[in-house]
Amino acid sequence: MSLVLGIDVGTTATKALLIDVEGRVVAQAERPCELHSPHAGWAEEDPEQWWANICDLQGELPLEEVRAVGVSGMVPCVILLDGGRGPLRSSVQQNDARATDEVSELASELQGARVLERTGSPITQQSVAPTARWMQRNEPEVWAATRTICGSYDLISQRLTGERAVEHNWALESGLYDLETGDWAPDVCAAAEIPLDLLPEVRGSSEVVGHVTDAAAAATGLPAGIPVVAGSADHVASAFAAGVVEDGDVLVKLGGAGDILISTTKPLVDERLYLDFHLVPGHFLPNGCMAASGSLIRWFDTELAGGADLATLDAEAAAVPAGSDGLVCLPYFLGEKTPVNDAHARGVFYGLHLGHTRAHMFRAVLEGISFGFRHHLDVFRERGFDPARVRVTNGGARSELWKQVTSDVLGLPIEVPAEHYGSALGAGFAAAIGAGLVDDWSQIDRFARVGRTLEPDAGVQAALDQGYDTYRELYPTLKPLFHRERVAA
């Protein structure tokens, strides 16, 4: 039996999934990770904890029959390595917001350089260039010692193989990679004073970057000499693992943040979206990420519902009519990423009156998050990309009400996978392709079986359309207030 190992370096846990290529999950295990925020707006983790977790997992997984390895992880997490390829400091996570001044500066300095058109994204807090400039100014000794810049899963692949490479989705999301040339963008790198020799060779997701070394085999329990592929960004691998393969397939991820991705056969470059390469060669995944989804629900439960059981909140909200009796929630409680890209945006409950209850407010939260997903679909359609099939995953998919509200707001049927093993499965499958153990990407359907399909309720469409119209008016109306300078306390 030929087994494949998929590893996911996640924000809260390092996960490992052992599969056989016929469609069976053999074993899985995980270890927790700690997110650190030593200063306001900072988000960091210890890369050595990720490696220690992977080494520790061998006791739970039968690794002796593994024939290939793939790793996924957060993007564009930034790791700075010294000459011996050891981390010089903690990671800078993708949601870190320390480099706000540097974002504005570089965006101004690179005006006219067609950064969006060439790199697939504008300069934002997720771009690597502003982080690099921040390091030069604030941690010059670390920057002076830096010999390699890479991502979370790239680091693990390098630890396993000893080879220096980054996967093409980390390169693309870094904002330093030129889609038109298929290589690093020298002018963008020069503006941020990033020497090109700090950036490793860019490799495709299923491309073999090296083989497990004797030292890595001894540390992890993996067989020495087996191939390791470049791997994938976590959200890309997760979408593929959910069966989002064909043109027009859409994945809605009801997680702490809200992700929505659409499979296309050509790139979609738009300042309101992110762009990634699909695992399937020649395909792309234009996508959006809403800053607060499940995290907003947890906040509501803790701060406004007294820690009530979420099933109780669902039951109460299910008794409220669609449209929440005119109450609309703007879910920008952490600012907002796509499609408005405004860190100054704030959450709003609009239309409250004394007849509203916590059930109305909770339903308005669910509808507001779903309105955000619908806003992204509007952008996709505006650019000529129509959704053909929608699937839903992640923790929120356990809520029957949230799934149904999502279907009703989008006005589309939603398929719910019977099981969803997430990013580790996508990374493992890429390894199976790269090692020649599987010859067709469509064979992911062996794992991504649909459990059932929810249909939208046509009877609630008018109320939800009205709520959505209000939702779309709220942000442009309130934007001047969001951006009004506050007097320091």
N, C-alpha and C positions, 0 to 999 in steps of 0.2 A: 504494500500500500504506500503510495506517494502522498506525503502530507506537506502542507504549505503553512508557514507561520505569518500571520499579519499582526503588526504591532501598531498601536495608536498612542502617540504622545499627546494626551489631552490636557486641558487646563486643570481639571480636578482629579484625573487618574491616568495612569499608564495601563493600557489594556493590551492583552494578547489573545489571539484567536487562532486555534489550530483547526484547519479544515482539510478534508480530502477533496480531490477535484471532481468527484462524482456528485457533490452536493450535500455532504454531511459535515456538520460541525462536530469535531472530535472532543475538543476541550476549550475552555476559556478561563482566564484569570485576570485579576487587576490589582494594582496597588495605588494608594492615594498619592496625590501631589498637593503641595501647598503653594498658594498664590500669595505673594507678599506685596504690600503697598507701603513702603517706608515713608513716602511723602504723598501729598494730595495729587491725584492724577497718575501716579506711578503704578505699573503692574509688572511684576517680575517673578521669575521662578528660578530654582537652582537646577541647572542642567545635569549636575552630578546625581541629583535625586532620580531623574529619569533613567539614567544608566543603571543606578543601583536597583531600581525597581525591576528593570528588565533582567538583570542578573539574578534577582531574588525569585523571579517567576518560574525558574527551571524546576523547582521542587514540585510544582503543581501540574506541569505539562510534560507529556512524553515526547521529548524533542529528538530522540535518536533517529526517527524516521523522517524528519523534516528535510525536504529537498530544495526549498527556496524560501527567501524571506523578503517581505516588503514592509515598509514603515510609512505611516502617515502622521501628520501633526499639524499644529496651529500655524497659520500664515497671516502676515509675514513676520512671525516671531524672529527677533534678531539676536544672533549669538556671535560674539567676538572671540576668536581663538588666537592663541599665541603660536609661536613657531613649532611647538610640539603638539599643536592642535588640542590644547587644553583650554577650557573656557576661562577668560580673563575676569569675568564678572557674571552676575546673574543675567538671565535673559531679559530682553525688553519685549514684552508681550504685545500682541497685535492691537490690544485696546489701551495701551499706554498712551497718556496724553501730555507727556512732559514737554514735547518739542513744538508747542503751539506757535511760538515766535518764529522758529525756524521754518515752519510750514509757510507762514505768510511771506517771509523773506525770499525763500526759494521760488515760491509761486510768482512773486514779482520779478525776480531776477531771470526766470526762464520764460517770461512772456514772449510770445513769438516763436518759441522753439517747438510748438505743436506737441507738447508733452502728452496731452490726452490722446490725440490721434495716434501717436507713435507707440506709447507705452500701454494704452488701454485704460488708463485711469488718471485723474488729476492728482496733483500733489496734496496729500492729506496726512493726518496723523498716522495712517497706516503705512505711509511711504518710508523707505529706508533712508533716503537722503536727509530728511530733517533729523532723524535719530543720529545719523553720523555726524552732522554738524553740531548737535547738542553734545555729543561725546567729545568732540574736538575742543569745545569751549569749557566743559565742566569736568571732564575726566581725561585730561590730555595725556596722562601717563598710561592710561589704559589704551587710548587710541594709538599712541606711539608704539606700543607693544603688539598691536593687532597685525596678524598676518593672513587671516581668513575671516570673511563674513559669510555666515550661512544661516539656515533655519533649523528648527527643532528636529525634524525628522532627518534632515541632511546630516546633522551631528551624529545621530545614532547610526546611520548608514556608514559614516566615516569611521566610527568606533568599531563597527563590525568588520569592515574591509580594509581599513587603512588608506582608502582612496579618497581623494578630494573632489567633490562634485556637489552641485545643487540641482534639485528637480525643477522642471521648467515652470511650475506654478508658483513656487517661491520666487523665482526670477521675475515672472510676470507681475506678481503682486508687489514686488519690491519697488516698482516704479523706475527701475534702472535698466530695464530690458526693452529693446526696440523690436516691436513686432514686425516692422518693415524690413529689418535686416537680419532678424533672428540671432541677435547678439547683444551684448551690453551696449548701452547708449553712451558714447564717450563724452558728449557735451553735458548730459545730466550728471554723470559721475564727476566730471571736472568741476561743475558748479558746486557740488557738495564736497569737493576735494577728497574723493574716494579713488585711490589708485586702482587701476583695472586689475592689477595682479592680486588684489585682495579678494576678487570675485572668482570662484571656481568655475570650471566648465559646466555648462548647462546640459542636463540629460533629460530625456523623455521618461514618463512615469514607469513604463515597463522595461526600460533599458537596463541591462545588467551593468552596474557600476563597479563591481568587484566581487570577491568571494570571502567568506568568513575566514579570518586569520586563525592561526593556532592560539594566539593569545585571547582573542574574542571567544573562541570555542571553549577554552578553559574557564573563562569568566561566566559564560552564559549557559553552557550545556548544549549548544548547537553543534552539529557536525562541522568540522573544519572543511573548507573547500567548497561549500555549497554557495550558489549565486545569491546575491543581494541586488534587488532592483532599486531604482531611484525613488520609488514610492510616490506619495501624493499628498496634496493639501487635504486636510481632514474633511472639509465640507464637500470637496470633489469626490473623494473616495466614498463618503457616505451616500451621496446622490447615486453613484453608480451601484453601490451595494443595495439600494432600494429599487433597482431596475430602471433607473432613468437613463435610457440608452438611445431611444429613437428620437428623431427630429420632432420637437414640440412636446416631448415629455417634460413634466414639471414636478419638482419636489418642493413641498412646503414642510419646513422643519419647525415644529412647535417646541422649541427649546428655551433656555434662559434668554437667549436672543432669538429673533425670528428670522430664519433664512428662507429664501425662495430662489430656486435655480431652474433654468430652462435649457434643455439640450438643443443645440443648433448645429448646422453644418457650415456656418460661416460666423466670423466674429461680430459681435455687437459692441461698438465703442460708444459710450454715452456717459456723460459726467454724472448722471443720476444712478449709475450702476457700477458694479465691479465686473471684471472679465477674467475667466479662467479657462485653461485648456481642459477638455474632457479627458478622462482616462482613455477613451477610444480615440485612436489617432485620426486626425482630420475633423474632429468634432470640438465644440466649444461649450462652455457653461456660463453665459451671462447670468449674473445673479445680484441679489440685493440682501442686505442684512439690516434688520431693525434692532436698535440697541437694547430695547426692553420689551420682552414678551413674557416668558415664564418668570423672569425676575420681577416684573410688574405684578403678576399674580401673587407671588410670594410676599411682596411688599403690602399689597392690599390685605392679604390674609393676616399678616402680622400686625400691621398698624391700624387697620380699619375694621377688621372682622374678629379681632381678639384671638387669633390662632385657631379659628374654626376649622373643622375637618373640610377638606376641599370637596369631598363628595357631598357634604351638606350644602356648601355654597353652590355647587352645580345644581342640586335639586331645587334650591330656592330660585336660582336664576332661570331654570327651565320653566318655572311657572309664570315668569314675566313675559309679556308679549315681545316678539321680535321688534327691534327698534327701541327697546327699553323705555317706552312711553316718552320719547323725545329727548332722552338723555344721551349725550354723545361724549365719548372719551377720546381725547387726543393723547396717545400713549408715549409721548416724548419725555418720559420721566428721567432718562439718562441723556438728554439731548437726542439727536437722531442722526443715524448714518444715512442710508439710502431710503428713499430717493431724494430727500431734501438736503442731506449733508450739512447739518447745522448743529454744532455743539451747544449753541445758546438756546435752542428750542426747549420748551418745557411742557410738562404734562398738564392737561386741562380736563375738568369735567364741565361740560357746557349744557345748560338747560335745567339745572337742578331746581326742584321745588319741594315743598314740604310733603308732597304725596309720594316722593321717591323713597325707597328703602335701600338697605345694603344689597338686596337682591338685584334691584335695578342697576346699582353701581357696578356690581360684579358682572352682570350681563353686558353692561356698556363697555367694561374693560375687554371682555372677550370679543365683542363686536368691533371695538376700536383697533385691536390688534389685527383682526381679519380685514378691516378697512385698509390697514397698511399693506397687507398682502395684495389686496385688490388694486391699490395704487400702483404697485409694481407691475401687475398684469396689464394695467392701462399703458404703462411705459413700453412693455414688450409689444403690445398690439400696435401702439403708435409707430413703432419702428419696424412693423411688418412681421412680427413673430407671434403667431397664434398658438395658444396652448392646445395640445391634442389630448393629453391624458395627465391627470393630477394624482400624485400620491402624497401621503402624509406620514411623517415619522416623528420620533423623539418623544420625550416624556409627556408632553401635552397630548399626544395621541392616545393616551390612556383615558382621557376625559371624553366621554361620549358627547357631552354638550359642546365642548370646544371644537371637536371635529365637525359636528353638525352645523354649528354657527359658521365655521370656515366654509363649508360647502354651500350654505345658504347665501353668504355674503359674496362669494365668488360666482355663484350661479352655475356651478359645475359639479359633476359627480367627482367623488374623491375615493381613491382606492387605498385601502389600509393593508400593508403587508402582514402576512401571518406572523412572521418573525423579522426583526431588523437588527442585524448584528453590527451595523454602523461602519465606521471608517476602517477598522481593523480588517473587516471582510474585503472591502475594496482594495486595500493595500495588498492583502494576501492573494487576491485574484490577479492583480497586476503582476505579482511575483510568479504565479503559475503561468501566465502568458509569457513573461520574459524568459522563463526557464524551459519553455516548450512543453509544459505539462498540459496546457489547454490551448487550443488553436483558434477559438472564436470567442469574442467578447460577449456575444449574445448568450453564451452558456451561463452567465450570471443568473439567468432565470431559474436555474436549478436551486438557487438559494432565495431569490426574491419573489417568492410566491405570494399572490394576493389572497388575503383572508376574506375580505368582504368589501363591498362598495356602498358608500353612502350617496344618496341622491338629494339634490337641493329641493327644498320645499317651495314650490312656485307661489304658494299662498302668502308667503312672507316677503316676497321680493319688493313690493311697492314700499313697505315700511323701511326696509333696509336700504333701498335706493335713496330714499329721502334722507336717512341718516348719513349715508355716504356723501351725498351732496353737501351736507352741513360740514362733515369731516374735512372735505377738500377745501371748503371756504375758510375754515378756522385758522390754518397755519398762515396763509398769506395775509389774513386780517390781523393776526396777533404778532407777526414777525417784527414789526417796528418796536413793539413792547418788549419782546424777547431780547432785542439788541440794544435797548436803552441802557446807557451806562448807569451802573449802580453807585450810589455814594458809599464810600467805605465806612464801615462801622467804627 
